[in-house]
Amino acid sequence: MYRYDDYDQRLVDERVDQFRDQTERYLRGDLDEAEFLPLRLQNGLYVQRLAPMLRIAVPYGLLDARQVRKLAHITRHYDKGYAHISTRQNVQINWPRIEDVPDILAELASVQMHAIQTSGNCIRNTTTDPLAGVAADELEDPRPWCEIIRQWSTLHPEFAFLPRKFKIAVCGSREDRAAIHSHDIGLEIVPGPDGENGFRVLVGGGLGRTPVIGSEIRPFLERRHLLSYLEAILRVYNLHGRRDNKYKARIKILVKAMGVEAFTAAVEKEWEQLRDGPTTLPDAEIGRIAAFFSAPPYASVDTAAEAAVLEAHCASEPIFANWVRRNSHAHQAPGYRAVTVSLKATGNPPGDISAAQLDRLADLCEAYSFGQLRTTHQQNVVLADVRESDLLPLWRGLQAVGLACPNAGYLTDMICCPGGDFCSLANAKSIPVAEAIQARFEDLDYLYDLGPLELNISGCMNACGHHHIGHIGILGVDKKGEEFFQVSLGGNQGKDASLGAILGPSFRREDMPDVIETLLRVYLDHRLEEETFLQTLRRIGMQPFKERVYDNGNAR
Amino acid sequence: MTTVTPASGAPVQQRLIRDGAVVADDWLPPAEQTPGEGERRILTLAQWQAAGSPAGAAVQLETDDDPAALLDALPGLALVAVHFEAFTDGRGFSLARRLREAGFTGELRARGSLLPDQAHYLRRCGFNALEFSDPDRLAQARERLAVFSTDYQGAADQPLPLFRRRA
């Protein structure tokens, strides 16, 4: 894990002083609302429906136990004792007082954390695979690249007032678990002609009102040129992106308007001026950053003995055995597993976690996973390095605080934005829909029979709940002051990324569990052996789903 | 430094930070009418072009102007100003960097709608002169020219990124 040196620490400390000064000037009337707005947003502070919301940066989702305890402390002392994991792997608290925010930022800085650029029209937190560094299908650990990008983008003087927000994701594995196709810039680590890895560069993906799959503008970029190339893309966007209409201001609109070829040519021309300049990455710097992410000191285990212990544990505890099967993942190191801690138990707003649960996770990751954990864009937590023989005590520890829900990757492990309960942008309340669906599909055997299924819910078309890329997507819409929900099918976030298509007219909130159940019944009726929901849908098309749902009279 | 008194004879308002110091402005802001003989006035891009792109002039770019129009004449210009219609219009930051990367070494001035809190970034992007009509904000901006004692990225003020400078 990256550790601050004096330079990094000084920057976050000075950022706290800067924001304290800005907050004081705002509270005394020296800065008006419009002036304070971008300044507070660039420190993660929103003014929400009920209270301000503070979004704390978790660079590429990585936290250590000390930081997790600090988050628990902050939620207790400055908030209501819980936090929310966002789809950018960040942590949000919903009830801070504006005048306390500088103190909260100072607390964060004391454990090498901050809220820099978690909102606003600037470069946001770079996200990646929650299984980075341990996934069996990995070509290269993407986290050093995320850290290199974090440093470059942090307090970048040229790109603090972009036309709109800007999101970068990096993927280093065969399967894409970072949704790189739906980012402003998606970077895929790929092998180069001379054996050195580089990047495939995608630009202009995004969700929101106009969902677009990113376009490739460079099949291979040598790694030393990463930052100068990013700088060229950002400069073209900063100068030419639309500023007259915030709904047309993302880079995806510019790429569409110019055409991919013309956009690429503009970037390459800008890059000619910048390439091989001082921003070129020396191997020594790449190595320095990569060293922070070297593998933890895994025990050299007798894999057969380790497997036998796990098998015995499973035999003695069938509920545990099921959790292992559903919530743990293959690991690069023999005798180890990565574990998903689901924050999607029935009745729990997706992604919410209490102070007591945070403290327990800090203890458990210290005991069983080298003192680190990861937040995921699926709004869960991952303990990435757990010995197989430690899975049982870990599970017991999780179970004691309600964190052992065995639904990772299944229907009820849904992504859901905070919605109209908190967010002032939302058209509709998304959490009650999530809770109603969780309650309807509590039966685990039924869930497992449905197989891997991603259901994503957004409370408005800003798409924070990533509804476009859910196998089933739900979008809250407002019709003359009333909440309705539009359903889309067939979205997917993997390397064969696709956007969902709208099923038809929208539904009332109370009808949503029935609608979902009907859709699932169509799938079960049509599926061939071993076929997933997505595969069946791709084979039979929308029509059978449409007919059954609207014949049932669910539509408004 | 020469201090020029405008034709009206009114005292010049201190509204400029140049190279870190608050100084009297020795240029007049752009105006609709063509400047008189010997008047030190900043020209709009159109006025400068209409006058035959004279050397020694001071030219103002709007954030949607193409700086390519200036590139050939840059070495001879006394001053380039970038006018921010809104402080949230970040194009001016990229324009400044392009002008410095093209080798412009004269005065590069930011004017228009600016926040004192932008002083650090403006300076880093290559502006060595910042205009604020409000004296309190002028003072605040001067205090905020270097709110960060170090920076990760290379920019116009310090071309080397931190990774080439870390001790």
Chai-1 contact restraints between the chains, C-beta under 6 A:
chainA,res_idxA,chainB,res_idxB,connection_type,confidence,min_distance_angstrom,max_distance_angstrom,comment,restraint_id
A,Y7,B,T150,contact,1.0,0.0,6.0,A-B,restraint_1
A,E14,B,F148,contact,1.0,0.0,6.0,A-B,restraint_2
A,Q18,B,V147,contact,1.0,0.0,6.0,A-B,restraint_3
A,E35,B,L115,contact,1.0,0.0,6.0,A-B,restraint_4
A,L39,B,D117,contact,1.0,0.0,6.0,A-B,restraint_5
A,Q151,B,Y152,contact,1.0,0.0,6.0,A-B,restraint_6
A,W152,B,Q153,contact,1.0,0.0,6.0,A-B,restraint_7
A,T154,B,Y152,contact,1.0,0.0,6.0,A-B,restraint_8
A,H156,B,Q153,contact,1.0,0.0,6.0,A-B,restraint_9
A,P157,B,Y121,contact,1.0,0.0,6.0,A-B,restraint_10
A,P157,B,R124,contact,1.0,0.0,6.0,A-B,restraint_11
A,P157,B,C125,contact,1.0,0.0,6.0,A-B,restraint_12
A,P157,B,A155,contact,1.0,0.0,6.0,A-B,restraint_13
A,E158,B,F93,contact,1.0,0.0,6.0,A-B,restraint_14
A,E158,B,S94,contact,1.0,0.0,6.0,A-B,restraint_15
A,E158,B,R97,contact,1.0,0.0,6.0,A-B,restraint_16
A,E158,B,C125,contact,1.0,0.0,6.0,A-B,restraint_17
A,A160,B,Y121,contact,1.0,0.0,6.0,A-B,restraint_18
A,F161,B,T88,contact,1.0,0.0,6.0,A-B,restraint_19
A,F161,B,G90,contact,1.0,0.0,6.0,A-B,restraint_20
A,L162,B,G90,contact,1.0,0.0,6.0,A-B,restraint_21
A,R235,B,S94,contact,1.0,0.0,6.0,A-B,restraint_22
A,N238,B,G90,contact,1.0,0.0,6.0,A-B,restraint_23
A,N238,B,S94,contact,1.0,0.0,6.0,A-B,restraint_24
A,L239,B,R91,contact,1.0,0.0,6.0,A-B,restraint_25
A,L239,B,S94,contact,1.0,0.0,6.0,A-B,restraint_26
A,P278,B,G154,contact,1.0,0.0,6.0,A-B,restraint_27
A,P278,B,P159,contact,1.0,0.0,6.0,A-B,restraint_28
A,P278,B,L160,contact,1.0,0.0,6.0,A-B,restraint_29
A,T279,B,G154,contact,1.0,0.0,6.0,A-B,restraint_30
A,T279,B,P161,contact,1.0,0.0,6.0,A-B,restraint_31
A,E285,B,F163,contact,1.0,0.0,6.0,A-B,restraint_32
